[in-house]
């Protein structure tokens, strides 16, 4: 299989590290290939939303699998705008990385893939529109993976505590969902191998208050957690505050049932335990 990745970000890079051997050729886009010497073995193409090079278009045309990691913007989906014509041709599997943010606020109640998207946030509504546009463009042969909050090596509560930026914001009843980047990689590979398209939530088994995650990481590190701060009076950016506008427990039952994924890190405790054992912060 020939794989092309639109947007070689954090999740895509971890996927390639684990599964590049499953593909005969791997290529992908970054904003400026000249600045990326950390992606050995991947054929890099520049793409920042403008007109793509002919060579990039040709590789997408030849790809068997397209992994899409570029988010939509205020003017729509830049990848569809640039490559929509070629994507409408032929037959290829598309894996589109979306977000569980599309479900909006359910006051901590459970949601699954049958729950209609209802977010009031513009960025979530743009995601819903992008999901629909990709499904229509590639004639339904698209796996939509709605990701929870991503953590993993270099991006986790241990790192924020070490860097002095961790906070324990307390909003009663608030829960967040999360997923380890290695489990995202497993879900992507399972979706590639799945015969049909569809929509799956990619999250772990235990939605939890964000302050609990910070407290557990501090316990592992043997340090005192940061002081609690009331959400109502906490000094936060508008973007950071907007994440607290939604509270829902997201089910991953369909991920396990249809794609057969067994999570390596079913809770944040499993993930943080492994990161603490392996992380260079301990050295």
Steps between C-alpha positions, in 0.01 A plus 500: 500500500610854423426750778472876474455716811354848484652674802788315669416604853540330837253214447609429143867485596430246774293294258788489252753401766288196584357397166717630215603143420142426389535732200707482184533878485430779751473868412338799663474874532659752734496876475874524421694180420832685534444539875410136570795268548309286752298306244755261351358248254198708405482682168411855602295749300431859588138603545368799693155533346603658171518340157680165535786385282419262216719232659289516817180461303644204310596318820154551646351365180718187534441449874299204626455655845464870583535605864358850553624693805445858382215680680249720320524878521253784489489481121453123487727200469831596333583142402167449323532835330844406367450132420123454465508429127755220524336357812174461312681275252583133543461292813703552816444470874497829690561520875384839629606608848220704658408580861251395765443872545222472242266354765488817706380519859302214657544599866727202559261249340608218271509541122591266215520512121121504469483828698437792262771768501377811679800711599453875519867562424588616149805275478288193580234593244777538240611147587152362441488674162843361414399146597200525268703651217763225514232231506331646195822563308640148533158337456473363854831311509619705799563404861432793731693466825378742766794546734488589868770714664835365385790427732821299476879543500591867538135603533353405837433609857850395611651743252275790598573441869873489431475820298296679765198557276259239642182634660215343694192685378192387692163511328247279681372218281760559226653195334732470203577202279852410391696251292866394488665563164603133470134399522420754228759326281334163565159645414629646172646165396179320596296746294730446201447124526124532551310429184252786520492864599327634807537718807677396820578673828865463598521544878592295804271329748491764772386859452630692800524847652816672372623581849512128583750440220730774627475370857588145391799621298624699800467190717718303256761776506494524878416870498211709628234571237428862410235675705138470394353792308127564459401503134273801549785725612805336338708715265467312170513581131174492306621190316588314821169598660306378194610140562308505827178591318442132423486207739414154370601141560584352162454128438765296316289182481469517120878536462549175688206316348538588130871576465619248757733747672636403841628812671856486630411783741134463603522779761716806558663315789625224269635760260670716761648195674666393174617852418651539847685170465638594159516879505831681498370724781611226739861494374 
